[in-house]
Amino acid sequence: MRAIGLGALGALLGVVFFFLIWAHTPYRADRGATLEVFRSSDIVVETVDEGILMHRATDTDDPSVGLIFIPGARVDPYAYLFQLSGAVEQHGLTVLITKPTLNLAFFDTRTVDDFTSAAPSIERWFIGGHSLGGVRACLMAPDSAVDGLVLFGSYCANDVSDSRLHVLSIAGENDLLSDLDTITAAAPRLPADAEFVVIEGANHAAFGDYGPQAGDGERTISSEQMRDELAVLLGTLLRL
């Protein structure tokens, strides 16, 4: 019996070990895309306790609006800098990209208030995320003071249809990981006035810059075009 117990313990430790290795080997951010943001004179990127804070370098008369962005599973948070930087540069949106525990959003138990402390001057916040990060954002949004929810190749597993949230759902035409059928099936869980947008040529990985992802569809949109599309869509948050 003792040998069986030791064997079971050894197997469990092996599973935990390989899980930790898997969790700590995320899809890495594209170096060129990341450096382009860091080198921009129009954007300031800061590493803070809450995550990665990105805001426009110059003063702006735009409304004080921020977006808490939760990365997809096992994706380097820096992989989203370039795609979100267009809205920062063009519209003055402040973005806080979180760094989830074990690179998996569901292991991060922090609340919205734990993230908004990164930029206390922001008057209005939205929360959103890519893939699993969006699913996590759906769980966090209803009991918080955020004005709305932004889904990037994602959907809600919980029902927020009776909430006051402004919801923007952005899908990729060629996304085979959060495909259009899945997003459509989950739509009744969102408020009736939720806005749905499909970006032509985008796949699941197009929402970041971290290379191809297993099981995904073909990408026919460039990283620069994707950034521009997201900048236009996220610019609408400032007018809500």
Residue pairs with C-beta under 8 A, 6 or more apart in sequence:
20 102
22 74
23 74
23 102
23 103
23 104
24 102
24 103
25 74
26 74
26 75
26 76
26 103
27 74
27 75
27 76
27 79
27 205
27 208
27 210
27 211
27 213
28 76
28 79
28 210
28 211
29 76
29 77
29 78
29 79
29 81
29 208
29 209
29 210
30 79
30 82
30 209
30 210
30 211
30 223
33 79
33 81
33 82
33 209
33 223
34 78
34 79
34 81
34 82
34 209
36 82
37 43
37 45
37 54
37 81
37 82
37 85
38 45
38 81
40 85
40 89
41 57
42 56
42 57
42 58
42 89
43 54
43 55
43 56
43 57
43 85
43 88
43 89
44 54
44 55
44 56
44 57
45 52
45 53
45 54
45 81
46 52
46 53
46 54
47 53
48 96
48 118
49 118
50 96
50 98
50 114
50 115
50 117
50 118
51 77
51 96
51 97
51 98
51 99
51 115
51 118
52 77
52 78
52 81
52 96
52 97
52 99
53 94
53 95
53 96
53 118
53 119
54 81
54 84
54 85
54 88
54 94
54 95
54 96
54 97
55 88
55 92
55 94
55 95
55 119
56 88
56 89
56 92
56 94
60 92
62 91
62 92
62 93
62 238
63 123
63 124
63 238
64 94
64 121
64 122
64 123
64 124
65 92
65 93
65 94
65 122
65 123
65 124
65 125
65 126
65 237
65 238
66 93
66 94
66 95
66 96
66 116
66 119
66 122
66 124
66 125
66 126
67 84
67 87
67 93
67 94
67 95
67 96
67 125
67 126
67 127
67 128
67 150
67 234
67 237
68 96
68 98
68 112
68 115
68 116
68 125
68 126
68 127
68 128
68 137
68 146
69 80
69 84
69 95
69 96
69 97
69 98
69 128
69 129
69 130
69 133
70 98
70 100
70 105
70 108
70 127
70 128
70 129
70 130
70 133
70 134
70 136
70 137
71 77
71 79
71 80
71 97
71 98
71 99
71 100
71 103
71 105
71 129
71 130
71 133
71 208
72 129
72 130
72 131
72 132
72 133
72 153
72 207
72 208
73 103
73 104
73 105
73 131
73 132
73 133
74 103
74 104
75 103
75 130
75 131
75 208
75 210
76 103
76 210
77 97
77 98
77 99
77 100
78 97
79 208
79 209
79 210
80 97
80 130
80 207
80 208
80 209
81 97
81 209
82 209
82 223
82 227
83 207
83 208
83 209
83 223
83 226
83 227
83 230
84 95
84 97
84 230
84 234
85 227
86 227
86 228
86 230
86 231
86 234
87 93
87 95
87 230
87 231
87 234
87 235
88 94
88 95
89 231
90 231
90 235
91 231
91 234
91 235
91 238
92 238
93 234
93 235
93 237
93 238
94 119
94 122
96 115
96 116
96 118
96 119
98 105
98 108
98 110
98 115
98 133
100 107
100 108
100 133
100 136
101 107
101 108
101 109
104 132
105 129
105 132
105 133
105 135
105 136
106 132
106 136
108 136
111 140
111 144
112 125
112 127
112 140
112 141
112 144
112 145
112 146
113 144
116 122
116 125
124 147
125 145
125 146
125 147
126 146
126 147
126 148
126 149
126 150
126 166
126 237
127 137
127 140
127 141
127 144
127 146
127 148
127 149
127 150
128 134
128 137
128 149
128 150
128 151
128 152
128 168
129 135
129 136
129 137
129 151
129 152
129 154
130 152
130 153
130 154
130 207
130 208
131 152
131 153
131 154
131 177
131 178
131 204
131 207
132 154
133 152
133 154
134 150
134 151
134 152
134 153
134 154
134 155
134 156
135 154
135 155
135 156
135 157
137 149
137 150
137 151
137 154
138 149
138 151
138 155
138 156
138 157
138 158
138 160
139 157
139 158
141 148
141 149
141 160
141 163
141 165
142 158
142 160
142 163
142 165
146 165
147 165
147 166
147 240
148 165
148 166
148 167
148 168
148 237
148 240
149 156
149 160
149 165
149 166
149 167
149 168
150 167
150 168
150 169
150 170
150 234
150 237
151 167
151 168
151 169
151 170
151 183
152 170
152 207
153 170
153 171
153 172
153 175
153 177
153 178
153 202
153 204
153 207
154 169
154 178
154 183
155 169
155 178
155 182
155 183
155 186
155 187
155 189
156 186
156 189
156 190
157 186
157 189
158 189
159 189
160 167
160 189
160 190
160 191
161 188
161 189
161 190
161 191
161 192
162 191
163 191
164 191
165 191
166 193
166 237
166 240
167 190
167 191
167 193
167 194
167 195
168 194
168 195
168 197
168 233
168 236
168 237
169 183
169 187
169 190
169 194
169 195
169 196
169 197
170 197
170 199
170 207
170 230
170 233
171 178
171 180
171 183
171 196
171 197
171 198
171 199
171 202
172 178
172 198
172 199
172 202
172 203
172 204
172 206
172 207
172 217
173 180
173 198
173 199
173 200
173 201
173 202
174 201
174 202
174 203
174 216
174 217
174 218
174 219
174 220
175 202
175 203
175 204
175 206
175 216
175 217
176 203
176 204
176 215
176 216
176 217
177 204
177 213
177 215
177 216
178 204
180 198
183 196
187 194
187 196
197 233
199 206
199 221
199 226
199 229
199 230
200 221
201 219
201 220
201 221
201 225
202 219
202 221
202 226
202 229
203 216
203 217
203 218
203 219
204 213
204 216
204 217
205 211
205 212
205 213
205 216
205 219
206 219
206 221
206 223
206 226
207 226
207 230
209 223
212 219
221 229
